[in-house]
Structure formats: structure tokens, C-alpha cells
Amino acid sequence: MEWPLSASRLSRRTMLGATAALAAAGPALGAECHLGPPPHDKGALVFEDMDQQELDASYDQLSYEPLLLQVAKRLASNSEATRTRIGAPERRSYGPSAAEELDIYRTKQNNAPIFVFIHGGAWRGGDAKDYGYPAEMFVNAGAHYVVLDFIAIKEAGGDLGVMAKQVRSAVAWVHNNAATFGGDPSRLYLGGHSSGGHLCGVALVTDWRNEFDLPPDIIKGGLCMSGMYEMKPVALSARSTYVNFTDAMVDSMSAIRHIDRLRAPITVSYGSFETPDFQRQSRDFAAAVKAAGKPVQLIEAPNYAHMEMCESLGNPYGANGRAALAMMKLK
């Protein structure tokens, strides 16, 4: 599994130092996250009030969450434990390539609602099998839980549009094939976290009629978790070293620029310990949707970091788990 840019630079000494700093900071962190780029002389501003080092850190989760890799490993082990309790998912193909497959965790109820999840991983990695941990919550609540696999950015030649096309195709496949696994296509909900939150936003503004000959409102609700919805600052960050941003891609992959195509009510969530620009991205997106007169709920989860927000999707009392069940009108 590949994670943000500094993952390979995270030494044991760095981890211990960050942990010690957190302990020393104590309750002050309840109001503000003091992690981030190391102290440095402020350079030329690149985006808003951030210089290059600050902007890069704001799109590199490990700068603000030193235990990110530990949490990611816990999600994977919790996913394995979930499968031992509820059984393995049904693995299906939604497209011609090896990457275009998905896992279906089926509830016992027939004609049940469906929650489709798009995982994160900085667009560079991640596997559906490591995001099975929320399945138990969803199937016990009476919903099918579907996790997508899709191409990584390197294999896509740096083109986010290739990834987005696969995600859109997967959502269309789930809608068209819902009856084959006991799903109700009229109750299809979509969620994504981090770079998956970005892809979730892009999928939510899809022109389903023209691109897939489907009704424009096939998605009944969206949960955009800790995502990115405007690509301009991302294109200025170090993520441009592996994403081939063009003006056209920045426009087409920025959900905030296409809110006119948004048909579903959405919930946008983020944690108060996330990076400054990930927090801003969520607030700006929710504000733009509200300004457009479309239904949106904004959730700021106090004292949650980035991967902890992802973990909360599997908890019916967690920020995202509670939001997902409420969106689907499930208990």
C-alpha cells in the first residue's frame, strides 16, 4: 500500500519525536493541531498564505498525522477480522482490466440499499480488501457494502481522468447489476475518503444520462470524507510530481466547478486535526454547494486526524459511520 509523499522518510526517531511532542503539547492540541512542516524561513507564497513547503505539507498527510501508517495497518487487520466474522465478499468484475473489480459484502435482506465506497491512498495505491472493516456495520444495518478497486495513478500515466472513468463505470455497473446481489438500484449511495473523497466528488457531478444512458439521479446521497474538490492548489503541490496536471484536468477533476450537475444531497466531513488545506477544501466545497441552493451537511469531527476519519466509517457512533447510516435512513 502506498501512502503520502513522506511515508518512506518516516523513521522511528521521527515517530518517537512526534509522539513526544504530542504528549508535551497536552490539551492545547484539543484546539489546534501543531504538527506540520518543520520551522523554516517563510518563502514566496504559492497558494493563499502558504509557501511551497507549507503547501506540500498540507497535501502530505504524514506531516500532520505521524501515526497514519499504524492506523492504515489497523484498518487492514480489522478488515481481515471482519471477514472472519461475516464471511468473504463476492468478488465481481465491472470492466475489462484486472484493476476493475469490486467486493460486495451482502446483507441478509433482499432488495436492500447499497453503499459504494471509494478508498484513498493519495491516488497511488490501496486495495479494496483493506477497506472491508465497515462491512459489518452496514450489513447489520440492512445495507450491502461495496468497495471498489481501480487503477493507480502511475499505471494511469498520471491521468486522474482514467481513474475517474473507472470509478464512474463501477458505479454504473452497481446500479445496473444491483438485482444480481439483492440490491435496490433506487437506493444507491456513494462515499469516499481522501483521494477517494476526491473521486467521490467527481462521480457525484457525473452526467449519467449522456455518459452512461442512465437517469441523472442514480445516486441518492453522497458522503465526501476528507477529500479534495478543487485541484488548483493540488497541482501546485508536490503531488504534481506523479500527477500530470493540465488546465483541462484541473477543471474536469474539480467537483466544486461542476456543482450544477450535482443531483444528490451530500454530507462533507473532515477532522479538526487534518491538514490546513484539507480542512479548507471541505469547508469551501460545502459552502459552494450551499450557495448553489443544494442540500449539504458539513461535519467537523473534533480531535480526529485524517486516517482516523476513515476508520470512523466502520463505527455506527463515529463521525462518518453515523453520517452514512443517517444518509441512508438506517439505524
Secondary structure, 3 states (H helix, E strand, C coil): CCCCCCHHHCCHHHHHHHHHHHHHHHHHHHCCCCCCCCCCCCCCEEECCEEHHHHHHHCCHHHCCCCHHHHHHHHHHHHHHHHHHHCCCEEEECCCCCCCEEEEECCCCCCEEEEEEECCCCCCCCCHHHHCCCHHHHHHHCCEEEEECCCCCCCCCCCHHHHHHHHHHHHHHHHHHHHHHCEEEEEEEEEEECHHHHHHHHHHCCCHHHHHCCCCCCEEEEEEECCCCCCHHHHCCHHHHCCCCCHHHHHHCCHHHHHHHCCCCEEEEEECCCCHHHHHHHHHHHHHHHHCCCCEEEEEECCCCHHHHHHHHHCCCCHHHHHHHHHCCCC
